[in-house]
Amino acid sequence: MNHYRKDVLEFTQDLRTNSLLAKFRAALSSNGFPADEVLLAGYLENEEGIVVGAIVSKDSVVHEFEYDHETKKLNRFSKVKPSSIETYIDAIHVAVEFFDELFAKLRVPKKGGK
């Protein structure tokens, strides 16, 4: 399974403004998370169109999500419970660590062990 890592800053901007993400924004809003509250976001997408990622809100709360492009459904959306986030910088560091852990778990090793 190949994964595509979208640039975090690009996705954050797209999440706020891109018309192609309108259904995703609507799904977030219906879960009480308006797009204008997004501070930072990133995701991985597999060949089946399932998106797994994380969003940091402006109040420094980190959420993880799973979104299905085909069904346009937000399958999972929940708060990540990092230890004591007190500043935006801390939130960004936590998000980057979360993305790195997530990408490492989902990354498929190349043939030949490299």
PLY file of the C-alpha trace (Angstrom):
ply
format ascii 1.0
element vertex 114
property float x
property float y
property float z
element edge 113
property int vertex1
property int vertex2
end_header
0.00 0.00 0.00
1.52 3.34 -1.02
0.92 6.45 1.03
1.08 10.07 0.04
2.21 12.66 2.57
0.79 16.07 1.83
2.75 19.12 2.89
1.36 20.21 6.25
1.22 23.93 5.46
-0.38 23.32 2.06
-3.02 21.02 3.55
-3.72 23.48 6.38
-4.41 26.22 3.82
-6.45 23.87 1.60
-8.51 22.78 4.58
-9.50 26.39 5.18
-10.22 27.41 1.58
-10.18 24.67 -1.09
-13.63 24.03 -2.57
-12.70 20.38 -3.16
-12.52 19.93 0.61
-15.96 21.43 1.26
-17.47 18.07 2.27
-14.57 17.36 4.58
-14.95 20.82 6.16
-18.68 20.14 6.57
-17.89 16.81 8.26
-15.50 18.57 10.64
-18.08 21.28 11.38
-20.73 18.68 12.15
-18.26 17.32 14.72
-17.94 20.78 16.28
-14.68 21.74 14.58
-15.04 24.72 12.19
-12.34 25.08 9.52
-11.38 28.55 10.73
-10.21 26.95 14.00
-7.46 24.97 12.20
-3.94 25.97 13.17
-2.08 23.05 11.56
-3.13 19.88 9.75
-1.62 16.97 7.88
-2.57 13.55 6.57
-1.69 10.36 4.76
-3.90 8.84 2.08
-3.87 5.21 1.00
-4.80 3.71 -2.39
-8.36 3.08 -1.20
-8.87 6.80 -0.60
-8.82 6.54 3.20
-7.22 9.59 4.77
-5.66 9.40 8.25
-4.27 12.54 9.82
-4.20 15.08 12.59
-5.37 18.64 13.12
-4.21 21.15 15.72
-6.83 23.73 16.66
-6.09 27.35 17.49
-6.68 26.53 21.16
-3.80 23.98 20.94
-5.92 20.83 20.99
-4.73 18.00 18.74
-7.35 15.83 17.01
-6.82 12.72 14.90
-9.15 11.77 12.08
-9.95 9.18 9.44
-11.88 10.29 6.35
-13.14 8.20 3.43
-13.08 10.10 0.10
-15.40 7.60 -1.58
-18.19 7.78 0.99
-17.34 11.36 2.05
-17.63 10.24 5.67
-15.54 11.16 8.66
-15.08 7.67 10.12
-13.18 8.79 13.19
-12.53 12.15 14.84
-11.15 12.31 18.36
-8.96 14.38 20.62
-5.41 13.23 21.17
-4.49 13.53 24.82
-0.96 14.91 24.79
0.55 15.83 28.13
-0.08 19.45 29.04
-0.02 21.55 25.85
0.27 25.16 26.93
1.42 27.07 23.84
1.00 26.93 20.08
4.65 25.95 19.77
4.08 22.98 22.05
1.00 22.03 20.02
2.93 22.16 16.78
5.72 20.00 18.22
3.17 17.49 19.48
1.46 17.46 16.07
4.75 16.95 14.23
5.65 14.09 16.58
2.17 12.63 16.06
2.51 12.88 12.26
5.96 11.29 12.36
4.71 8.39 14.50
1.69 7.96 12.26
3.76 8.04 9.07
6.25 5.55 10.55
3.42 3.13 11.42
1.85 3.39 7.99
5.01 3.43 5.90
5.50 0.17 4.03
9.10 -1.12 3.97
10.69 -1.33 0.54
11.54 -4.76 -0.85
15.02 -5.89 0.09
14.73 -4.46 3.62
15.73 -0.89 2.72
0 1
1 2
2 3
3 4
4 5
5 6
6 7
7 8
8 9
9 10
10 11
11 12
12 13
13 14
14 15
15 16
16 17
17 18
18 19
19 20
20 21
21 22
22 23
23 24
24 25
25 26
26 27
27 28
28 29
29 30
30 31
31 32
32 33
33 34
34 35
35 36
36 37
37 38
38 39
39 40
40 41
41 42
42 43
43 44
44 45
45 46
46 47
47 48
48 49
49 50
50 51
51 52
52 53
53 54
54 55
55 56
56 57
57 58
58 59
59 60
60 61
61 62
62 63
63 64
64 65
65 66
66 67
67 68
68 69
69 70
70 71
71 72
72 73
73 74
74 75
75 76
76 77
77 78
78 79
79 80
80 81
81 82
82 83
83 84
84 85
85 86
86 87
87 88
88 89
89 90
90 91
91 92
92 93
93 94
94 95
95 96
96 97
97 98
98 99
99 100
100 101
101 102
102 103
103 104
104 105
105 106
106 107
107 108
108 109
109 110
110 111
111 112
112 113
